[in-house]
């Protein structure tokens, strides 16, 4: 991106920037120091969004500019305003987070990244639990509360301009605003934003009701304004007579509040009497209670409608004294009495706690407000007096070990912190977990052991030909995933053992020329102590039961063959490739063959198995095939590596990767770079992924490890494992 920064000169400022600057001056007397930074962000955003237009036809810059203007109503600091102006740059242009950090500051880049991450999340469910999880997730993602405040302003302006979007999008965004953003704004005490969000949501979700209320209020506006002026005049006079200076104003309760009262009380608009709210703003807490007494002298209070939120502040920090009185003409009117400081907090909530830190003093007691996280936790810890408040006992600490991620359809799933894409797959559905070969996180293909973060959107890639491995147990966090994997592996081992046992029985008896006894043996399996035929076959396959045991127990003495006929190599047909490189109990020149089931290479722990007439087969110590032969302990033997320079061994690698151009070339380039040979390669393509096996020659485990590490660094490689 190339752009030219115009020097900060008031003569060159456009009108829009001057309007923004004037708004900031209303609460920040020291803005002059920050003007160059704010002007730079203004120009940068304007240039970055040049040529981009919203669906309404207005330039896109209007949206980010108005987002910043909304934040001036909350008295936000310059850093936040800059981030607001830039909040869509990373998402909607080619400019990266790194460029923002370089041009402005890491803090501004951090805020922009946070808003971008929240913006990529779509809430598509009307379920209450989903909404609560979504709100918790937003708090978790917003490590700096300013991220959330910017997002509120962004959402409010989007709601103000929602009419230009298709009806389906209008409804989705309005539901999200009503169920997620407005309650969260309420929970953080930001009532001004909360009320406007709710009214705008009502406008698009219940247009008939909204229009009805608008007409009713419009028809009575003059009458209501006259009533409010008369009522507030009486109060002002009474307080002035008693030496209390007060700012008093009245308003009609917002449409969404009136609508809820109509629903809750099951009454028409005309029968909802407490639609007026009067605010009395005074200087001190003592004057709050004094004003309450004088007002009660003027108008009869309704005792059960009295609430003291000064002595017992709400959990979001809200403080006021509430009292409903019977005003002139019998109207019920709610009066809220508070100090000027309480009023500011009531309007902007937690935003009032943010103060630009100018002091370098590290004394927490002198810089209380800058500790926004402490303030937030303290507020959320407090007992709420309002049962309907969102997540009354919520603290950030309560969900620090929890993340919230999304399916491609927008459904939200809660997982423990540290969960991987594989955990997510099993959380969605067991079958998806069992068949997954990769995942897309935020549209980028990643390995299954990729750790997830709150706000990620995950799509699982599956294959009907793929199945779990023991390695999966190393990188799953959830009990569900771990138990499902173990259950599948146990079932699969059982099935494989049964299949192998059937083969050992049939081929063994046929080789012994006892094929006519196969049916009889299978009918008499219970005599060997097994309850089912499958358990009998499994025992044969695992090596818990040998063919010799079967023959000796079930056949007559005259039918039993000699011991030499029971050689394991004839039944299991071990591989015949031989090589040297191991020492067997100090003996040399012994015929050795390496098991192809596990392909041991120098550096692996190994064990030997004596095969009559064929020397020794060497397995890895953890080879899954060893249990099939362990019953013959006298044929297991210790073996050690005894290598001389130049000797190489076969290592077989299982690889899962993206199916992209030149992927195979990149893999072969790594193998050539590591100065080794590739014996064979075989890949199958499944959707957007490819998986297969590569056989290479290596010197030892370290050599194989270096090659695997290099291959893993190739873009698009998801996993590499030795077979």
C-alpha positions in Angstrom: 0.0 0.0 0.0 1.3 3.4 -0.9 -0.1 6.6 0.6 0.9 10.1 1.5 0.4 11.6 4.9 -0.7 15.2 4.8 0.9 17.2 7.6 -1.3 18.0 10.6 -2.4 21.5 9.7 -5.9 22.8 10.7 -6.1 24.6 7.4 -6.0 21.2 5.6 -8.4 19.3 7.8 -11.6 18.2 6.0 -14.9 19.0 7.7 -15.4 15.4 8.9 -12.2 15.4 10.8 -13.0 18.7 12.4 -16.4 17.3 13.5 -14.6 14.3 15.1 -12.0 16.5 16.7 -14.7 18.8 18.2 -16.5 15.7 19.6 -13.2 14.6 21.3 -12.6 18.1 22.7 -15.9 17.8 24.7 -14.2 15.4 27.1 -10.4 15.5 26.4 -8.7 18.9 27.0 -5.3 17.4 26.0 -6.3 16.2 22.6 -3.9 18.6 20.8 -1.0 16.2 21.7 -2.8 13.3 20.0 -4.0 15.2 16.8 -1.2 13.9 14.6 -1.9 10.3 15.4 -5.7 10.7 15.0 -5.2 12.5 11.7 -2.9 9.8 10.5 -5.4 7.1 11.3 -8.2 9.1 9.6 -6.2 9.5 6.4 -4.9 5.9 6.4 -8.4 4.4 6.8 -9.8 6.8 4.1 -7.1 5.7 1.7 -7.3 2.0 2.5 -11.1 1.9 1.9 -10.9 4.1 -1.2 -13.2 2.7 -3.9 -15.1 0.5 -1.5 -18.8 1.0 -1.0 -21.5 -0.3 1.3 -24.6 -1.9 0.1 -26.4 1.4 0.7 -24.1 3.0 -1.9 -22.3 5.2 0.6 -18.4 5.0 0.8 -17.2 2.4 3.2 -15.2 4.9 5.1 -18.5 6.4 6.4 -19.0 3.3 8.5 -15.6 3.4 10.3 -15.9 7.1 10.7 -19.3 6.9 12.3 -18.0 4.0 14.5 -15.4 6.4 15.8 -18.0 9.2 16.3 -20.1 6.8 18.4 -17.1 6.2 20.6 -16.7 9.9 21.3 -20.1 9.7 23.0 -18.4 7.2 25.4 -15.4 9.5 26.0 -13.0 6.9 24.6 -9.2 7.6 24.4 -7.3 8.4 21.2 -5.9 4.9 20.8 -9.4 3.4 20.8 -10.6 6.0 18.2 -7.6 5.2 16.0 -8.4 1.5 16.2 -12.1 2.2 15.4 -11.1 4.1 12.3 -8.8 1.2 11.3 -11.0 -1.7 12.5 -12.0 -3.0 9.1 -8.7 -2.4 7.3 -7.2 -5.9 8.0 -10.5 -7.7 7.2 -11.5 -5.8 4.0 -8.2 -4.7 2.4 -4.8 -6.2 1.7 -3.2 -4.4 4.6 -1.9 -6.8 7.3 -1.9 -6.5 11.1 1.9 -6.2 10.9 1.6 -3.0 8.7 -0.8 -1.5 11.3 1.7 -2.2 14.1 4.5 -0.7 12.0 2.6 2.4 10.9 0.9 3.1 14.3 1.6 0.9 17.3 1.3 -2.8 18.5 -1.5 -1.7 20.8 -3.6 -0.3 18.0 -2.8 -3.4 15.9 -3.9 -5.6 18.8 -7.2 -3.8 19.1 -7.8 -4.0 15.3 -7.0 -7.8 15.4 -9.4 -8.3 18.3 -12.3 -6.5 16.5 -11.5 -8.4 13.3 -11.6 -11.7 15.1 -15.0 -11.0 16.7 -16.3 -9.7 13.4 -15.7 -13.1 11.8 -18.0 -14.9 14.2 -21.7 -15.3 13.3 -24.3 -16.2 15.8 -27.1 -18.2 14.1 -29.0 -19.8 17.0 -31.9 -18.4 19.0 -31.2 -20.9 21.8 -30.6 -19.1 25.1 -27.7 -21.3 26.1 -26.0 -20.6 22.7 -26.4 -16.9 23.3 -24.9 -17.1 26.8 -21.9 -19.1 25.5 -21.5 -16.6 22.7 -21.4 -13.7 25.2 -18.9 -15.5 27.3 -16.8 -16.2 24.2 -16.9 -12.5 23.3 -15.5 -11.6 26.8 -12.9 -14.3 26.4 -11.8 -13.0 23.0 -11.7 -9.4 24.1 -8.6 -9.5 26.2 -8.6 -5.7 26.2 -12.1 -4.5 27.0 -11.7 -1.7 24.4 -12.0 -4.4 21.7 -15.5 -5.1 22.9 -16.4 -1.4 23.2 -15.3 -0.8 19.6 -17.3 -3.8 18.5 -20.4 -2.3 20.3 -20.0 0.9 18.3 -19.4 -1.0 15.1 -22.6 -3.0 15.7 -24.7 0.0 16.6 -23.8 1.8 13.4 -24.5 -1.4 11.4 -27.9 -1.5 13.1 -28.6 2.1 12.2 -27.9 1.3 8.5 -29.4 -2.2 8.5 -32.2 -1.3 6.1 -30.0 -1.6 3.0 -29.3 -5.3 3.6 -31.4 -8.3 2.4 -34.2 -9.3 4.7 -32.5 -12.6 5.7 -29.4 -10.8 6.8 -31.4 -8.1 8.5 -33.1 -10.8 10.7 -29.9 -12.6 11.5 -28.0 -9.5 12.5 -31.0 -8.2 14.5 -31.3 -11.5 16.4 -27.6 -11.5 17.1 -27.9 -7.9 18.4 -30.9 -8.6 20.6 -29.7 -11.8 22.1 -25.9 -11.2 22.3 -24.7 -7.6 22.0 -27.6 -5.8 23.8 -27.5 -8.2 26.9 -23.7 -7.9 27.0 -23.9 -4.1 26.8 -26.4 -4.3 29.7 -24.1 -6.6 31.7 -21.3 -4.0 31.3 -23.6 -1.2 32.3 -23.7 0.5 28.8 -27.3 1.3 28.9 -27.4 4.0 26.2 -26.0 1.6 23.6 -28.1 -1.3 25.0 -31.4 0.6 24.6 -30.7 1.8 21.1 -29.6 -1.7 20.0 -32.8 -3.2 21.4 -35.1 -0.6 19.7 -33.4 -1.2 16.4 -33.6 -5.0 16.8 -37.3 -4.6 17.5 -37.7 -2.5 14.3 -36.4 -5.3 12.1 -37.7 -8.3 14.0 -41.2 -7.0 14.8 -41.7 -4.2 12.3 -45.5 -4.2 12.8 -45.1 -3.8 16.6 -42.4 -1.1 16.2 -44.5 0.9 13.8 -47.5 0.6 16.1 -45.6 1.9 19.1 -44.0 4.7 17.0 -47.4 5.9 15.9 -48.9 5.7 19.4 -46.0 7.7 20.9 -46.0 10.2 18.0 -49.7 10.8 18.5 -49.2 11.5 22.2 -45.8 13.2 22.0 -47.0 16.8 22.6 -49.2 15.6 25.4 -46.4 13.6 27.0 -43.9 16.3 26.7 -46.2 18.8 28.3 -46.8 16.3 31.1 -43.1 15.8 31.6 -42.4 19.5 31.7 -45.1 20.1 34.3 -44.0 17.2 36.4 -40.2 18.0 36.3 -41.1 21.7 37.0 -42.8 20.8 40.2 -39.8 18.7 41.3 -37.2 21.3 40.3 -39.1 24.0 42.3 -39.3 21.8 45.4 -35.6 20.9 45.4 -34.5 24.5 44.7 -36.6 25.7 47.7 -34.6 23.2 49.8 -31.2 24.2 48.5 -30.6 21.3 46.1 -29.3 22.1 42.6 -30.5 19.4 40.2 -30.6 18.7 36.5 -34.0 17.1 35.8 -35.2 15.7 32.6 -37.8 13.1 31.5 -38.1 10.7 28.7 -40.5 8.0 27.4 -39.1 4.5 28.0 -37.6 3.0 24.9 -39.9 0.9 22.6 -38.4 -2.4 23.4 -39.0 -1.9 27.2 -42.6 -0.9 26.5 -43.1 -3.9 24.2 -41.8 -6.2 26.9 -44.1 -4.7 29.5 -47.1 -5.2 27.1 -46.1 -8.9 26.7 -45.3 -9.5 30.3 -48.5 -7.8 31.6 -50.6 -9.0 28.6 -52.0 -5.5 28.2 -52.4 -3.0 25.3 -50.3 0.1 25.1 -53.1 2.3 26.6 -53.0 0.3 29.8 -49.2 0.5 30.3 -49.0 3.4 32.7 -45.3 3.4 33.8 -43.9 4.4 30.4 -42.3 7.6 31.6 -39.0 7.8 33.4 -37.6 11.0 35.1 -34.0 11.4 36.0 -32.8 13.7 38.8 -29.1 14.4 38.7 -27.5 16.0 41.8 -24.1 16.7 43.2 -23.7 14.3 46.2 -25.0 11.0 47.6 -26.6 12.9 50.5 -28.6 15.0 48.0 -29.8 11.8 46.3 -31.5 10.7 49.5 -32.6 14.2 50.4 -34.2 14.6 46.9 -36.0 11.3 47.4 -37.6 12.6 50.6 -38.8 15.9 49.0 -40.2 14.1 45.9 -42.1 11.7 48.2 -43.6 14.8 49.9 -45.0 15.9 46.5 -46.1 12.5 45.1 -47.3 9.3 46.8 -44.7 6.5 46.3 -45.5 2.9 45.6 -43.4 1.1 48.3 -42.9 -2.2 46.5 -41.4 -0.3 43.5 -38.6 1.3 45.6 -35.0 0.2 44.8 -31.8 1.5 46.4 -29.0 0.8 44.0 -26.6 3.2 45.7 -26.3 1.3 48.9 -26.6 -2.0 46.9 -25.0 -1.3 43.5 -25.8 -3.7 40.6 -23.1 -6.1 39.6 -22.3 -4.0 36.5 -21.5 -1.0 38.7 -24.8 0.8 38.2 -25.9 3.1 41.0 -29.2 5.1 41.4 -32.2 5.3 43.7 -35.3 4.2 41.9 -38.8 5.1 43.1 -42.2 4.9 41.3 -44.7 7.5 42.3 -48.2 8.4 41.3 -48.0 11.6 39.3 -50.7 14.1 38.3 -53.7 12.4 36.7 -52.8 9.1 38.3 -49.9 8.2 36.0 -47.2 5.9 37.3 -43.8 7.5 36.8 -40.4 6.0 37.6 -37.9 8.4 39.1 -34.1 7.7 39.0 -32.0 9.8 41.3 -28.2 9.8 41.0 -25.0 11.9 41.1 -23.4 13.3 38.0 -20.6 10.6 38.3 -23.2 7.9 38.7 -25.1 9.2 35.7 -22.0 9.0 33.5 -21.4 5.4 34.5 -25.0 4.6 34.0 -24.9 5.9 30.4 -21.6 4.4 29.2 -20.9 1.7 31.8 -17.5 0.2 31.8 -16.3 2.7 29.2 -16.4 5.3 32.0 -13.6 3.2 33.7 -11.2 3.8 30.8 -8.9 6.7 31.3 -6.0 7.5 29.1 -2.9 6.7 31.1 -0.6 9.8 31.1 1.1 9.1 34.4 4.2 6.8 34.5 3.5 6.1 38.2 3.2 2.4 38.8 1.2 2.8 42.1 -2.0 0.9 41.5 -3.8 3.0 44.1 -3.1 6.2 42.1 -4.2 4.6 38.8 -7.2 2.6 39.7 -9.3 3.2 36.6 -6.6 2.0 34.2 -6.9 -1.5 35.8 -9.9 -2.2 33.6 -9.7 -5.9 34.1 -9.7 -5.6 37.9 -12.7 -3.3 37.7 -14.6 -5.7 35.4 -13.9 -8.7 37.6 -14.9 -6.8 40.7 -18.2 -5.8 39.1 -18.9 -9.3 37.8 -18.2 -10.7 41.2 -20.8 -8.7 42.9 -24.2 -10.2 43.7 -26.8 -8.8 41.3 -30.1 -7.6 42.7 -31.7 -8.2 39.3 -32.4 -11.9 38.7 -32.7 -11.3 34.9 -29.2 -9.8 34.6 -27.0 -11.7 32.2 -24.8 -14.3 34.0 -25.2 -12.8 37.5 -22.2 -14.6 39.0 -19.9 -14.4 35.9 -16.2 -13.8 36.3 -13.7 -14.0 33.6 -11.8 -16.5 35.8 -14.7 -18.9 35.6 -14.1 -19.6 31.9 -10.4 -19.0 31.5 -10.0 -22.7 30.8 -12.8 -22.8 28.2 -12.9 -21.8 24.5 -15.8 -21.3 22.1 -15.5 -22.3 18.5 -17.9 -22.5 15.6 -19.0 -25.0 12.9 -19.2 -23.8 9.3 -23.0 -23.3 9.9 -22.3 -21.0 12.9 -23.3 -23.4 15.7 -21.2 -22.7 18.8 -19.3 -25.5 20.6 -17.6 -25.2 24.0 -14.3 -27.0 24.5 -11.6 -27.1 27.1 -8.7 -24.7 26.5 -5.9 -26.5 24.6 -8.4 -28.6 22.6 -7.4 -29.5 19.1 -9.2 -29.8 15.8 -9.5 -33.5 16.5 -11.4 -32.8 19.8 -13.7 -30.5 17.8 -14.4 -33.3 15.2 -15.5 -35.7 18.0 -17.5 -32.9 19.6 -19.5 -32.5 16.4 -20.1 -36.2 15.9 -18.3 -39.4 16.6 -18.4 -40.6 13.0 -16.9 -37.3 11.8 -14.1 -37.8 14.4 -13.4 -41.3 13.4 -13.1 -40.5 9.7 -11.3 -37.1 9.9 -8.0 -36.6 8.1 -7.6 -32.8 8.4 -9.3 -29.6 9.2 -9.8 -26.0 8.1 -9.4 -23.4 10.8 -10.6 -20.0 9.6 -10.5 -21.3 6.0 -6.9 -22.5 6.3 -6.0 -26.2 6.1 -4.2 -27.4 9.3 -3.2 -30.7 10.9 -5.6 -32.4 13.3 -3.3 -31.6 16.3 -3.7 -27.9 15.8 -4.7 -26.2 19.0 -7.8 -24.0 18.7 -8.7 -20.6 20.0 -11.9 -18.9 20.9 -13.7 -17.6 17.9 -12.2 -20.0 15.4 -14.4 -21.5 12.8 -13.6 -25.1 12.0 -14.5 -27.3 9.1 -13.5 -31.0 9.4 -12.2 -32.9 6.3 -13.1 -36.6 6.3 -12.4 -39.7 4.3 -14.3 -43.0 4.3 -11.0 -44.8 4.1 -9.4 -43.2 7.1 -9.4 -44.4 10.6 -7.9 -43.6 14.1 -4.4 -44.4 15.2 -2.8 -44.7 18.6 -1.0 -41.4 17.9 -4.4 -39.6 18.2 -4.5 -40.3 21.9 -1.4 -38.0 22.3 -3.1 -34.8 21.2 -6.7 -35.0 22.3 -7.9 -33.1 25.4 -11.5 -34.1 25.8 -12.7 -37.2 27.5 -15.2 -37.8 24.7 -12.6 -37.9 22.0 -10.2 -40.0 24.0 -12.9 -42.6 25.0 -14.3 -42.8 21.4 -10.8 -43.3 20.0 -9.9 -46.0 22.5 -13.2 -47.8 21.9 -12.6 -47.8 18.2 -9.0 -49.1 18.6 -10.2 -51.8 20.9 -12.9 -52.9 18.6 -10.6 -52.7 15.6 -7.9 -54.8 17.4 -10.6 -57.3 18.3 -11.8 -57.5 14.7 -8.2 -57.8 13.4 -7.4 -60.5 15.9 -10.5 -62.4 15.0 -9.7 -62.2 11.3 -6.1 -63.3 11.9 -7.2 -66.1 14.2 -9.5 -67.4 11.5 -6.6 -67.3 9.1 -4.3 -69.1 11.5 -6.8 -71.8 12.2 -7.8 -72.4 8.5 -4.3 -72.2 7.0 -2.7 -74.0 9.8 -5.1 -77.0 9.7 -4.9 -77.1 5.9 -1.1 -77.2 6.0 -1.3 -80.0 8.5 -3.7 -81.8 6.1 -6.5 -81.5 8.7 -8.9 -79.3 6.7 -11.7 -81.8 7.5 -11.3 -80.9 11.1 -11.9 -77.1 10.7 -15.6 -77.3 11.2 -15.3 -79.7 14.1 -12.8 -77.4 15.9 -15.1 -74.4 15.5 -18.0 -76.4 16.9 -15.9 -77.4 20.0 -14.3 -74.1 20.9 -16.1 -74.0 24.3 -14.0 -77.0 25.4 -11.0 -74.6 25.3 -12.8 -72.3 27.7 -14.1 -69.6 25.4 -17.7 -68.3 25.5 -18.0 -67.3 21.8 -16.4 -68.3 18.5 -15.1 -64.8 18.0 -13.3 -64.9 21.4 -11.8 -68.2 20.4 -10.5 -66.7 17.1 -9.3 -63.6 18.9 -7.2 -65.7 21.3 -5.6 -67.4 18.3 -4.9 -64.1 16.6 -3.4 -62.4 19.7 -1.2 -65.4 20.5 -3.0 -66.2 23.8 -3.9 -69.5 22.3 -1.6 -71.4 19.9 -2.5 -73.8 17.1 -0.6 -76.4 19.0 -2.9 -75.9 22.0 -6.0 -76.4 19.8 -4.7 -79.6 18.2 -3.4 -81.1 21.4 -6.8 -80.5 23.1 -9.3 -81.3 20.4 -7.7 -84.0 18.2 -7.0 -87.6 19.0 -3.5 -88.7 19.7 -3.2 -90.5 16.4 -4.2 -87.3 14.5 -1.6 -85.1 16.1 1.3 -84.0 13.9 4.9 -83.7 15.1 6.3 -80.5 16.8 8.3 -79.5 13.7 5.1 -78.9 11.8 4.0 -76.1 14.1 6.7 -73.6 13.1 5.4 -70.1 13.4 7.0 -68.9 10.2 5.0 -71.3 8.2 1.7 -70.2 9.7 2.3 -66.4 10.0 4.5 -66.3 6.9 7.1 -63.7 8.0 8.9 -61.5 5.5 12.1 -62.9 3.9 14.3 -59.9 3.3 17.6 -60.3 5.3 20.3 -57.9 6.3 22.9 -57.5 9.0 23.5 -54.8 11.5 22.4 -56.4 14.7 24.1 -58.5 17.4 22.2 -61.4 18.9 23.5 -62.5 22.2 27.1 -62.1 21.0 26.6 -64.4 17.9 27.8 -63.3 14.5 26.7 -64.4 11.0 23.1 -65.1 12.0 20.4 -64.7 9.4 18.4 -61.6 10.3 15.3 -60.2 8.7 13.5 -56.9 9.7 9.8 -57.1 10.2 8.0 -55.0 7.5 5.1 -54.5 9.9 7.2 -51.9 11.9 10.4 -51.4 9.9 12.9 -50.9 12.7 15.9 -48.7 12.1 18.9 -48.0 14.2 17.9 -46.0 17.3 14.7 -47.9 17.8 14.3 -50.3 20.8 14.2 -53.8 19.2 13.5 -57.4 20.1 14.2 -60.5 18.1 12.0 -63.6 17.4 13.5 -66.9 16.5 11.9 -68.5 13.5 12.9 -72.1 12.9 14.9 -72.5 9.8 14.8 -68.7 8.9 16.9 -67.1 11.6 15.6 -64.1 13.5 12.9 -61.5 12.7 13.6 -58.1 14.3 10.7 -56.0 15.5 10.4 -52.7 17.3 9.8 -53.3 21.0 6.4 -51.6 20.8 5.3 -53.3 17.6 1.6 -54.3 17.8 2.4 -57.7 16.3 4.6 -58.8 19.2 1.6 -59.8 21.4 0.7 -62.4 18.7 3.9 -64.4 19.5 4.6 -63.6 23.1 3.1 -66.8 24.3 6.3 -68.6 23.1 8.7 -66.8 25.5 11.6 -69.1 24.7 11.6 -67.8 21.1 12.0 -64.1 22.1 15.6 -62.9 22.3 17.5 -59.7 23.1 19.1 -58.0 20.1 21.1 -54.9 19.8 22.3 -52.7 17.0 25.9 -53.2 15.8 26.4 -50.8 12.9 29.3 -50.0 10.7 29.4 -46.8 8.6 27.5 -46.6 5.3 24.7 -49.0 6.2 21.1 -47.8 5.5 17.6 -49.0 6.3 14.1 -48.7 5.0 11.8 -46.2 6.7 8.2 -45.9 5.6 6.4 -42.6 6.1 2.7 -42.0 6.2 2.0 -38.5 4.9 -1.2 -36.4 4.8 -1.1 -33.1 2.8 -3.0 -30.7 0.7 -3.5 -31.7 -2.9 -1.7 -28.8 -4.5 0.5 -28.3 -7.5 4.2 -29.2 -7.0 3.6 -30.9 -3.6 5.3 -34.1 -4.6 8.1 -32.1 -6.1 8.6 -30.3 -2.8 8.7 -33.6 -0.9 11.2 -35.2 -3.2 13.3 -32.0 -3.0 13.6 -32.4 0.7 14.6 -36.0 0.4 17.3 -35.1 -2.2 18.5 -32.3 0.1 18.9 -34.8 2.9 21.1 -36.9 0.7 19.0 -40.1 0.8 17.1 -42.3 -1.7 13.4 -42.7 -2.2 12.5 -46.3 -3.0 8.7 -45.9 -3.6 5.9 -43.4 -3.4 2.1 -44.0 -3.5 -0.5 -41.3 -2.9 -4.3 -41.2 -3.2 -6.3 -37.9 -3.5 -9.4 -37.5 -1.4 -11.2 -34.2 -1.9 -8.7 -31.4 -1.3 -6.3 -33.7 0.6 -3.8 -36.4 -0.5 -2.5 -39.2 1.7 0.0 -41.9 1.0 3.3 -43.6 1.8 6.9 -42.9 1.0 9.7 -45.4 1.5 13.1 -43.9 2.0 16.6 -45.1 3.0 17.9 -43.8 6.3 20.9 -44.3 8.5 19.1 -44.2 11.9 16.3 -42.7 13.9 17.9 -39.3 14.1 18.4 -39.2 10.3 14.7 -40.2 9.8 13.7 -37.5 12.4 15.5 -34.8 10.5 13.9 -35.8 7.2 10.4 -35.9 8.9 11.0 -32.4 10.5 12.0 -31.0 7.1 9.0 -32.5 5.3 6.6 -31.1 8.1 7.9 -27.6 7.2 6.6 -27.8 3.6 3.5 -25.6 3.2 0.4 -27.8 3.1 1.8 -30.8 5.0 -0.6 -31.8 7.7 1.1 -34.8 9.2 4.1 -37.1 8.8 4.5 -40.3 10.8 6.7 -43.4 10.6 4.7 -46.5 9.9 
